[in-house]
Amino acid sequence: MADGRVKRSRARRALGMGKAGVSSLAERLVEAAPRIPVRDLETLRRQFPGLGPEEIADRLIGAAMKGTATVGAGVGAAAMLPTPPAMAAELATETFAVAAVEYKLIAELHELYGLRVPGTARQRASAYLWSWSEQRGIDVLKLSSVNAALGGKMKKELRQKLLKRTVRHLPTLTPFLVGAAVGALLNRRDTRLLAERVRQDLRAHQLPWEALPPVSGEDDRTLSEPPPAPPGLPPGAA
């Protein structure tokens, strides 16, 4: 009984430390997103020959769920660490790693359904982060609302939504004290729900592959500097 109270108290203190660092975590994600490698449609079709959009989407979602589950399992086990500072660091690592995996999934789903956001890597990254925080797909034929949300003072709102998205992950980490299995299960569930919501929107505005214009050579895909990958991110997940 006393041991349980100690664990709950430790989790609450770590949770408070984790929330305090969420703002800087969101800033790191905004900076890292343009450098996260995203496969374009041509690459996806080459890597999954003979498959259509739905079959490839199933593969991408399955891989992302496996990636976030791996992160969740690791942090679920690490939640037994004896000191709150160590646990808070693990929570921050989990939040960033899961966000990176889910961001990559959302960006590649947009490619797959013919809804690649035009512009530079930074412009696309901002749009896909909006999609991640809102859990919605982007209709590239109606970008005005998204563009408005990304301009001027609305940048602040984007960061606030990112904060809310990361803060929502933090309370779910307390049950990780029961071990790695629960951590993996929670992350798999959250990634699956996110993918289902975004995929539903993308299906509604899907453009056939044969109708897509070629990607411009001037269209900046990713920045050259690699993103800062935190410890615990599964190989190839970002």
CYANA upper distance limits for C-alpha pairs under 8 A (distance plus 0.5 A):
  1 MET  CA      5 ARG  CA      6.96
  2 ALA  CA      6 VAL  CA      6.79
  3 ASP  CA      7 LYS  CA      6.82
  4 GLY  CA      8 ARG  CA      6.73
  5 ARG  CA      9 SER  CA      6.59
  6 VAL  CA     10 ARG  CA      6.58
  7 LYS  CA     11 ALA  CA      6.63
  7 LYS  CA    177 LEU  CA      8.12
  8 ARG  CA     12 ARG  CA      6.70
  8 ARG  CA    174 THR  CA      8.40
  9 SER  CA     13 ARG  CA      6.82
 10 ARG  CA     14 ALA  CA      6.67
 10 ARG  CA     82 PRO  CA      8.44
 10 ARG  CA     83 THR  CA      7.82
 10 ARG  CA     84 PRO  CA      6.26
 11 ALA  CA     15 LEU  CA      6.45
 11 ALA  CA     84 PRO  CA      7.49
 11 ALA  CA     87 MET  CA      8.44
 11 ALA  CA    174 THR  CA      6.48
 12 ARG  CA     16 GLY  CA      6.80
 12 ARG  CA    174 THR  CA      8.29
 13 ARG  CA     17 MET  CA      6.93
 13 ARG  CA     84 PRO  CA      6.68
 14 ALA  CA     18 GLY  CA      6.58
 14 ALA  CA     84 PRO  CA      5.10
 14 ALA  CA     85 PRO  CA      6.88
 14 ALA  CA     87 MET  CA      6.45
 14 ALA  CA     88 ALA  CA      5.31
 15 LEU  CA     19 LYS  CA      6.74
 15 LEU  CA     88 ALA  CA      7.13
 15 LEU  CA    170 LEU  CA      7.15
 15 LEU  CA    171 PRO  CA      7.75
 15 LEU  CA    174 THR  CA      8.33
 16 GLY  CA     20 ALA  CA      6.85
 17 MET  CA     21 GLY  CA      7.13
 17 MET  CA     85 PRO  CA      7.88
 17 MET  CA     88 ALA  CA      6.37
 18 GLY  CA     22 VAL  CA      6.98
 18 GLY  CA     88 ALA  CA      5.59
 18 GLY  CA     89 ALA  CA      7.87
 18 GLY  CA     91 LEU  CA      6.87
 18 GLY  CA     92 ALA  CA      6.75
 18 GLY  CA    170 LEU  CA      7.81
 19 LYS  CA    167 VAL  CA      7.00
 19 LYS  CA    170 LEU  CA      7.93
 21 GLY  CA     25 LEU  CA      6.79
 21 GLY  CA     92 ALA  CA      8.01
 22 VAL  CA     26 ALA  CA      6.67
 22 VAL  CA     92 ALA  CA      8.06
 22 VAL  CA    163 LEU  CA      6.84
 22 VAL  CA    166 THR  CA      7.42
 22 VAL  CA    167 VAL  CA      7.53
 23 SER  CA     27 GLU  CA      7.01
 23 SER  CA    163 LEU  CA      6.90
 24 SER  CA     28 ARG  CA      6.73
 25 LEU  CA     29 LEU  CA      6.78
 25 LEU  CA     92 ALA  CA      7.84
 25 LEU  CA     96 PHE  CA      7.47
 26 ALA  CA     30 VAL  CA      6.76
 26 ALA  CA    159 ARG  CA      7.17
 26 ALA  CA    162 LEU  CA      6.64
 26 ALA  CA    163 LEU  CA      6.69
 26 ALA  CA    166 THR  CA      8.37
 27 GLU  CA     31 GLU  CA      6.79
 27 GLU  CA    159 ARG  CA      8.16
 28 ARG  CA     32 ALA  CA      6.46
 29 LEU  CA     33 ALA  CA      6.31
 29 LEU  CA     96 PHE  CA      7.53
 29 LEU  CA     99 ALA  CA      8.35
 29 LEU  CA    100 ALA  CA      8.18
 30 VAL  CA     34 PRO  CA      8.33
 30 VAL  CA    125 ALA  CA      8.44
 30 VAL  CA    126 SER  CA      7.93
 30 VAL  CA    129 LEU  CA      8.23
 32 ALA  CA     36 ILE  CA      7.10
 32 ALA  CA    227 PRO  CA      5.41
 32 ALA  CA    228 PRO  CA      7.06
 33 ALA  CA    100 ALA  CA      7.91
 33 ALA  CA    103 TYR  CA      8.16
 33 ALA  CA    122 ARG  CA      8.35
 33 ALA  CA    125 ALA  CA      6.20
 33 ALA  CA    126 SER  CA      8.47
 33 ALA  CA    129 LEU  CA      8.34
 33 ALA  CA    227 PRO  CA      7.80
 34 PRO  CA    121 ALA  CA      5.83
 34 PRO  CA    122 ARG  CA      5.64
 34 PRO  CA    124 ARG  CA      8.17
 34 PRO  CA    125 ALA  CA      5.70
 34 PRO  CA    222 THR  CA      6.36
 34 PRO  CA    223 LEU  CA      6.77
 35 ARG  CA    121 ALA  CA      8.41
 35 ARG  CA    222 THR  CA      5.91
 35 ARG  CA    223 LEU  CA      5.66
 35 ARG  CA    224 SER  CA      7.48
 35 ARG  CA    225 GLU  CA      6.91
 35 ARG  CA    226 PRO  CA      5.97
 35 ARG  CA    227 PRO  CA      5.63
 36 ILE  CA    100 ALA  CA      8.10
 36 ILE  CA    104 LYS  CA      7.60
 36 ILE  CA    222 THR  CA      7.67
 36 ILE  CA    226 PRO  CA      7.47
 36 ILE  CA    227 PRO  CA      6.37
 36 ILE  CA    238 ALA  CA      6.36
 37 PRO  CA    104 LYS  CA      8.04
 37 PRO  CA    222 THR  CA      6.98
 37 PRO  CA    238 ALA  CA      7.10
 38 VAL  CA    104 LYS  CA      6.55
 38 VAL  CA    107 ALA  CA      7.17
 38 VAL  CA    108 GLU  CA      6.79
 38 VAL  CA    221 ARG  CA      8.40
 38 VAL  CA    222 THR  CA      8.22
 39 ARG  CA     43 THR  CA      6.27
 39 ARG  CA     44 LEU  CA      6.72
 39 ARG  CA    108 GLU  CA      6.73
 39 ARG  CA    111 GLU  CA      8.47
 40 ASP  CA     44 LEU  CA      6.77
 40 ASP  CA    108 GLU  CA      7.32
 40 ASP  CA    111 GLU  CA      6.38
 40 ASP  CA    112 LEU  CA      8.38
 41 LEU  CA     45 ARG  CA      6.60
 41 LEU  CA    108 GLU  CA      8.24
 41 LEU  CA    111 GLU  CA      5.75
 41 LEU  CA    112 LEU  CA      6.15
 41 LEU  CA    114 GLY  CA      8.29
 42 GLU  CA     46 ARG  CA      6.71
 43 THR  CA     47 GLN  CA      6.63
 44 LEU  CA     48 PHE  CA      6.58
 44 LEU  CA     56 ILE  CA      8.43
 44 LEU  CA    112 LEU  CA      8.08
 45 ARG  CA     49 PRO  CA      6.16
 45 ARG  CA     50 GLY  CA      8.35
 45 ARG  CA     51 LEU  CA      8.01
 48 PHE  CA     56 ILE  CA      7.28
 51 LEU  CA     55 GLU  CA      6.33
 51 LEU  CA     56 ILE  CA      6.72
 52 GLY  CA     56 ILE  CA      6.72
 53 PRO  CA     57 ALA  CA      6.42
 53 PRO  CA    112 LEU  CA      6.49
 53 PRO  CA    113 TYR  CA      7.03
 54 GLU  CA     58 ASP  CA      6.71
 55 GLU  CA     59 ARG  CA      7.03
 56 ILE  CA     60 LEU  CA      6.74
 56 ILE  CA    112 LEU  CA      8.38
 57 ALA  CA     61 ILE  CA      6.58
 57 ALA  CA    109 LEU  CA      7.13
 57 ALA  CA    112 LEU  CA      7.84
 58 ASP  CA     62 GLY  CA      6.56
 59 ARG  CA     63 ALA  CA      6.69
 60 LEU  CA     64 ALA  CA      6.71
 60 LEU  CA    105 LEU  CA      7.22
 60 LEU  CA    109 LEU  CA      8.46
 61 ILE  CA     65 MET  CA      6.60
 61 ILE  CA    105 LEU  CA      7.46
 61 ILE  CA    192 ARG  CA      7.69
 61 ILE  CA    195 ALA  CA      7.26
 62 GLY  CA     66 LYS  CA      6.73
 63 ALA  CA     67 GLY  CA      6.66
 64 ALA  CA     68 THR  CA      6.71
 64 ALA  CA    101 VAL  CA      6.72
 64 ALA  CA    102 GLU  CA      7.28
 64 ALA  CA    105 LEU  CA      7.08
 64 ALA  CA    191 THR  CA      7.81
 64 ALA  CA    237 ALA  CA      7.78
 65 MET  CA     69 ALA  CA      6.46
 65 MET  CA    187 ASN  CA      7.81
 65 MET  CA    188 ARG  CA      5.40
 65 MET  CA    189 ARG  CA      8.41
 65 MET  CA    191 THR  CA      6.34
 65 MET  CA    192 ARG  CA      7.10
 66 LYS  CA     70 THR  CA      6.65
 66 LYS  CA    188 ARG  CA      7.49
 67 GLY  CA     71 VAL  CA      7.03
 67 GLY  CA    101 VAL  CA      7.49
 67 GLY  CA    234 PRO  CA      6.53
 67 GLY  CA    237 ALA  CA      6.68
 68 THR  CA     72 GLY  CA      6.58
 68 THR  CA     97 ALA  CA      8.16
 68 THR  CA     98 VAL  CA      5.95
 68 THR  CA    101 VAL  CA      7.34
 68 THR  CA    184 ALA  CA      7.76
 68 THR  CA    187 ASN  CA      6.09
 68 THR  CA    188 ARG  CA      6.82
 68 THR  CA    191 THR  CA      7.81
 69 ALA  CA     73 ALA  CA      6.51
 69 ALA  CA    183 GLY  CA      7.54
 69 ALA  CA    184 ALA  CA      4.48
 69 ALA  CA    185 LEU  CA      7.04
 69 ALA  CA    186 LEU  CA      8.15
 69 ALA  CA    187 ASN  CA      5.76
 69 ALA  CA    188 ARG  CA      5.76
 70 THR  CA     74 GLY  CA      6.85
 70 THR  CA    184 ALA  CA      6.72
 70 THR  CA    234 PRO  CA      7.45
 71 VAL  CA     75 VAL  CA      6.79
 71 VAL  CA     94 GLU  CA      6.76
 71 VAL  CA     97 ALA  CA      7.69
 71 VAL  CA     98 VAL  CA      7.65
 71 VAL  CA    184 ALA  CA      7.72
 71 VAL  CA    232 GLY  CA      6.65
 71 VAL  CA    233 LEU  CA      6.95
 71 VAL  CA    234 PRO  CA      7.46
 72 GLY  CA     76 GLY  CA      6.25
 72 GLY  CA     94 GLU  CA      7.35
 72 GLY  CA    180 ALA  CA      7.44
 72 GLY  CA    182 VAL  CA      8.48
 72 GLY  CA    183 GLY  CA      4.83
 72 GLY  CA    184 ALA  CA      5.02
 72 GLY  CA    185 LEU  CA      8.27
 72 GLY  CA    186 LEU  CA      7.96
 72 GLY  CA    187 ASN  CA      6.42
 73 ALA  CA     77 ALA  CA      6.78
 73 ALA  CA    179 GLY  CA      8.10
 73 ALA  CA    180 ALA  CA      4.58
 73 ALA  CA    181 ALA  CA      6.55
 73 ALA  CA    182 VAL  CA      7.87
 73 ALA  CA    183 GLY  CA      5.39
 73 ALA  CA    184 ALA  CA      5.07
 74 GLY  CA     78 ALA  CA      6.74
 74 GLY  CA    180 ALA  CA      6.81
 74 GLY  CA    183 GLY  CA      8.27
 74 GLY  CA    232 GLY  CA      7.77
 75 VAL  CA     79 ALA  CA      6.44
 75 VAL  CA     90 GLU  CA      6.60
 75 VAL  CA     91 LEU  CA      7.61
 75 VAL  CA     94 GLU  CA      7.11
 75 VAL  CA    176 PHE  CA      8.03
 75 VAL  CA    180 ALA  CA      7.60
 75 VAL  CA    183 GLY  CA      7.46
 76 GLY  CA     80 MET  CA      8.23
 76 GLY  CA    173 LEU  CA      8.03
 76 GLY  CA    176 PHE  CA      4.97
 76 GLY  CA    177 LEU  CA      6.98
 76 GLY  CA    178 VAL  CA      8.05
 76 GLY  CA    179 GLY  CA      5.56
 76 GLY  CA    180 ALA  CA      4.72
 76 GLY  CA    181 ALA  CA      7.87
 76 GLY  CA    182 VAL  CA      7.52
 76 GLY  CA    183 GLY  CA      5.27
 76 GLY  CA    184 ALA  CA      8.05
 77 ALA  CA    176 PHE  CA      7.74
 77 ALA  CA    177 LEU  CA      7.92
 77 ALA  CA    179 GLY  CA      5.59
 77 ALA  CA    180 ALA  CA      5.25
 78 ALA  CA     87 MET  CA      7.48
 78 ALA  CA     90 GLU  CA      7.59
 79 ALA  CA     87 MET  CA      6.28
 79 ALA  CA     90 GLU  CA      8.12
 79 ALA  CA    176 PHE  CA      6.61
 79 ALA  CA    177 LEU  CA      5.95
 79 ALA  CA    179 GLY  CA      8.09
 80 MET  CA     87 MET  CA      8.42
 80 MET  CA    177 LEU  CA      6.41
 80 MET  CA    179 GLY  CA      8.32
 81 LEU  CA     86 ALA  CA      7.25
 81 LEU  CA     87 MET  CA      6.67
 82 PRO  CA     86 ALA  CA      8.33
 82 PRO  CA     87 MET  CA      8.45
 83 THR  CA     87 MET  CA      7.01
 84 PRO  CA     88 ALA  CA      6.43
 85 PRO  CA     89 ALA  CA      6.78
 86 ALA  CA     90 GLU  CA      6.94
 87 MET  CA     91 LEU  CA      6.76
 88 ALA  CA     92 ALA  CA      6.81
 89 ALA  CA     93 THR  CA      6.72
 90 GLU  CA     94 GLU  CA      6.62
 91 LEU  CA     95 THR  CA      6.71
 91 LEU  CA    170 LEU  CA      7.65
 91 LEU  CA    173 LEU  CA      7.98
 92 ALA  CA     96 PHE  CA      6.77
 93 THR  CA     97 ALA  CA      6.52
 93 THR  CA    230 PRO  CA      6.50
 93 THR  CA    231 PRO  CA      7.22
 93 THR  CA    232 GLY  CA      7.58
 94 GLU  CA     98 VAL  CA      6.48
 94 GLU  CA    232 GLY  CA      8.01
 95 THR  CA     99 ALA  CA      6.63
 95 THR  CA    166 THR  CA      6.79
 95 THR  CA    169 HIS  CA      7.43
 95 THR  CA    170 LEU  CA      8.35
 96 PHE  CA    100 ALA  CA      6.70
 96 PHE  CA    230 PRO  CA      7.89
 97 ALA  CA    101 VAL  CA      6.85
 97 ALA  CA    229 ALA  CA      8.11
 97 ALA  CA    230 PRO  CA      7.26
 97 ALA  CA    232 GLY  CA      7.80
 97 ALA  CA    233 LEU  CA      5.88
 98 VAL  CA    102 GLU  CA      6.63
 98 VAL  CA    187 ASN  CA      8.45
 99 ALA  CA    103 TYR  CA      6.38
100 ALA  CA    104 LYS  CA      6.73
100 ALA  CA    237 ALA  CA      8.24
100 ALA  CA    238 ALA  CA      6.47
101 VAL  CA    105 LEU  CA      6.84
101 VAL  CA    237 ALA  CA      6.05
101 VAL  CA    238 ALA  CA      6.15
102 GLU  CA    106 ILE  CA      6.69
102 GLU  CA    132 TRP  CA      7.92
102 GLU  CA    191 THR  CA      7.38
103 TYR  CA    107 ALA  CA      6.71
103 TYR  CA    128 TYR  CA      7.35
103 TYR  CA    129 LEU  CA      7.24
103 TYR  CA    132 TRP  CA      6.87
104 LYS  CA    108 GLU  CA      6.69
104 LYS  CA    237 ALA  CA      8.47
104 LYS  CA    238 ALA  CA      7.02
105 LEU  CA    109 LEU  CA      6.60
105 LEU  CA    195 ALA  CA      8.45
106 ILE  CA    110 HIS  CA      6.84
106 ILE  CA    128 TYR  CA      7.26
106 ILE  CA    131 SER  CA      8.04
106 ILE  CA    132 TRP  CA      7.51
106 ILE  CA    195 ALA  CA      7.93
106 ILE  CA    198 VAL  CA      7.92
107 ALA  CA    111 GLU  CA      7.01
107 ALA  CA    116 ARG  CA      8.31
107 ALA  CA    128 TYR  CA      6.57
108 GLU  CA    112 LEU  CA      6.57
109 LEU  CA    113 TYR  CA      6.70
109 LEU  CA    199 ARG  CA      7.80
109 LEU  CA    202 LEU  CA      8.47
110 HIS  CA    114 GLY  CA      6.83
110 HIS  CA    115 LEU  CA      5.33
110 HIS  CA    116 ARG  CA      5.78
110 HIS  CA    117 VAL  CA      8.19
110 HIS  CA    137 GLY  CA      8.10
110 HIS  CA    138 ILE  CA      8.24
110 HIS  CA    202 LEU  CA      7.51
111 GLU  CA    115 LEU  CA      6.17
111 GLU  CA    116 ARG  CA      5.29
113 TYR  CA    202 LEU  CA      6.94
113 TYR  CA    203 ARG  CA      7.54
113 TYR  CA    206 GLN  CA      5.65
113 TYR  CA    207 LEU  CA      6.73
113 TYR  CA    208 PRO  CA      7.96
113 TYR  CA    209 TRP  CA      8.38
114 GLY  CA    206 GLN  CA      6.56
114 GLY  CA    207 LEU  CA      5.40
114 GLY  CA    208 PRO  CA      6.99
114 GLY  CA    209 TRP  CA      6.75
114 GLY  CA    212 LEU  CA      7.30
115 LEU  CA    138 ILE  CA      7.88
115 LEU  CA    139 ASP  CA      7.35
115 LEU  CA    140 VAL  CA      6.32
115 LEU  CA    202 LEU  CA      8.01
115 LEU  CA    205 HIS  CA      8.37
115 LEU  CA    206 GLN  CA      7.26
115 LEU  CA    207 LEU  CA      7.31
116 ARG  CA    140 VAL  CA      7.70
117 VAL  CA    124 ARG  CA      6.15
117 VAL  CA    127 ALA  CA      7.91
117 VAL  CA    138 ILE  CA      8.50
117 VAL  CA    140 VAL  CA      6.54
118 PRO  CA    123 GLN  CA      8.35
118 PRO  CA    124 ARG  CA      7.27
118 PRO  CA    140 VAL  CA      8.47
118 PRO  CA    219 ASP  CA      8.25
119 GLY  CA    123 GLN  CA      6.22
119 GLY  CA    124 ARG  CA      6.78
119 GLY  CA    219 ASP  CA      6.75
119 GLY  CA    220 ASP  CA      7.82
120 THR  CA    124 ARG  CA      6.69
120 THR  CA    219 ASP  CA      6.33
120 THR  CA    220 ASP  CA      5.25
120 THR  CA    221 ARG  CA      7.15
121 ALA  CA    125 ALA  CA      6.43
121 ALA  CA    219 ASP  CA      8.36
121 ALA  CA    220 ASP  CA      5.88
121 ALA  CA    221 ARG  CA      5.61
121 ALA  CA    222 THR  CA      5.69
121 ALA  CA    223 LEU  CA      7.31
122 ARG  CA    126 SER  CA      6.70
123 GLN  CA    127 ALA  CA      6.91
124 ARG  CA    128 TYR  CA      6.60
125 ALA  CA    129 LEU  CA      6.50
126 SER  CA    130 TRP  CA      6.75
126 SER  CA    150 LEU  CA      7.56
127 ALA  CA    131 SER  CA      6.81
127 ALA  CA    138 ILE  CA      8.47
127 ALA  CA    146 VAL  CA      7.41
127 ALA  CA    147 ASN  CA      8.43
127 ALA  CA    150 LEU  CA      8.02
128 TYR  CA    132 TRP  CA      6.59
129 LEU  CA    133 SER  CA      6.58
129 LEU  CA    162 LEU  CA      8.39
130 TRP  CA    134 GLU  CA      6.45
130 TRP  CA    146 VAL  CA      8.28
130 TRP  CA    158 LEU  CA      7.06
131 SER  CA    135 GLN  CA      5.97
131 SER  CA    136 ARG  CA      5.55
131 SER  CA    137 GLY  CA      6.26
131 SER  CA    138 ILE  CA      7.18
131 SER  CA    198 VAL  CA      8.23
132 TRP  CA    136 ARG  CA      7.46
132 TRP  CA    194 LEU  CA      8.48
133 SER  CA    158 LEU  CA      8.39
133 SER  CA    161 LYS  CA      6.27
133 SER  CA    162 LEU  CA      5.99
133 SER  CA    165 ARG  CA      6.42
134 GLU  CA    161 LYS  CA      7.97
135 GLN  CA    194 LEU  CA      6.40
135 GLN  CA    197 ARG  CA      6.86
135 GLN  CA    198 VAL  CA      6.43
136 ARG  CA    197 ARG  CA      6.79
136 ARG  CA    198 VAL  CA      5.21
136 ARG  CA    201 ASP  CA      6.97
137 GLY  CA    197 ARG  CA      8.21
137 GLY  CA    198 VAL  CA      5.08
137 GLY  CA    199 ARG  CA      7.32
137 GLY  CA    200 GLN  CA      8.24
137 GLY  CA    201 ASP  CA      5.49
137 GLY  CA    202 LEU  CA      5.89
138 ILE  CA    143 LEU  CA      8.00
138 ILE  CA    146 VAL  CA      8.46
138 ILE  CA    201 ASP  CA      7.91
138 ILE  CA    202 LEU  CA      7.45
139 ASP  CA    143 LEU  CA      7.03
139 ASP  CA    202 LEU  CA      7.74
139 ASP  CA    205 HIS  CA      6.64
143 LEU  CA    147 ASN  CA      6.42
144 SER  CA    148 ALA  CA      6.58
145 SER  CA    149 ALA  CA      6.79
146 VAL  CA    150 LEU  CA      6.86
147 ASN  CA    151 GLY  CA      6.84
148 ALA  CA    154 MET  CA      7.68
149 ALA  CA    154 MET  CA      5.52
149 ALA  CA    155 LYS  CA      7.26
149 ALA  CA    157 GLU  CA      8.13
149 ALA  CA    158 LEU  CA      7.68
150 LEU  CA    154 MET  CA      6.17
150 LEU  CA    155 LYS  CA      5.74
150 LEU  CA    158 LEU  CA      7.63
151 GLY  CA    155 LYS  CA      6.45
153 LYS  CA    157 GLU  CA      7.86
154 MET  CA    158 LEU  CA      6.93
155 LYS  CA    159 ARG  CA      6.97
156 LYS  CA    160 GLN  CA      6.77
157 GLU  CA    161 LYS  CA      6.71
158 LEU  CA    162 LEU  CA      6.78
159 ARG  CA    163 LEU  CA      6.65
160 GLN  CA    164 LYS  CA      6.76
161 LYS  CA    165 ARG  CA      6.66
162 LEU  CA    166 THR  CA      6.75
163 LEU  CA    167 VAL  CA      6.43
164 LYS  CA    168 ARG  CA      6.56
165 ARG  CA    169 HIS  CA      7.40
166 THR  CA    170 LEU  CA      7.37
167 VAL  CA    171 PRO  CA      7.95
168 ARG  CA    172 THR  CA      7.92
169 HIS  CA    173 LEU  CA      7.38
170 LEU  CA    174 THR  CA      8.07
172 THR  CA    176 PHE  CA      8.19
172 THR  CA    186 LEU  CA      8.20
173 LEU  CA    177 LEU  CA      8.40
173 LEU  CA    183 GLY  CA      7.77
175 PRO  CA    179 GLY  CA      8.50
175 PRO  CA    182 VAL  CA      7.80
175 PRO  CA    183 GLY  CA      8.35
176 PHE  CA    180 ALA  CA      7.22
176 PHE  CA    182 VAL  CA      6.55
176 PHE  CA    183 GLY  CA      5.91
178 VAL  CA    182 VAL  CA      7.50
179 GLY  CA    183 GLY  CA      7.36
180 ALA  CA    184 ALA  CA      6.75
181 ALA  CA    185 LEU  CA      6.73
182 VAL  CA    186 LEU  CA      6.60
183 GLY  CA    187 ASN  CA      6.91
184 ALA  CA    188 ARG  CA      6.65
185 LEU  CA    189 ARG  CA      6.69
186 LEU  CA    190 ASP  CA      6.75
187 ASN  CA    191 THR  CA      6.57
188 ARG  CA    192 ARG  CA      6.58
189 ARG  CA    193 LEU  CA      6.73
190 ASP  CA    194 LEU  CA      6.70
191 THR  CA    195 ALA  CA      6.59
192 ARG  CA    196 GLU  CA      6.64
193 LEU  CA    197 ARG  CA      6.82
194 LEU  CA    198 VAL  CA      6.77
195 ALA  CA    199 ARG  CA      6.27
196 GLU  CA    200 GLN  CA      6.56
197 ARG  CA    201 ASP  CA      7.16
198 VAL  CA    202 LEU  CA      6.80
199 ARG  CA    203 ARG  CA      6.57
200 GLN  CA    204 ALA  CA      7.05
201 ASP  CA    205 HIS  CA      7.38
202 LEU  CA    206 GLN  CA      6.17
207 LEU  CA    211 ALA  CA      7.37
207 LEU  CA    212 LEU  CA      7.69
208 PRO  CA    212 LEU  CA      7.41
215 VAL  CA    219 ASP  CA      7.45
229 ALA  CA    233 LEU  CA      7.26
229 ALA  CA    238 ALA  CA      8.43
233 LEU  CA    237 ALA  CA      7.31
233 LEU  CA    238 ALA  CA      8.20
234 PRO  CA    238 ALA  CA      8.42
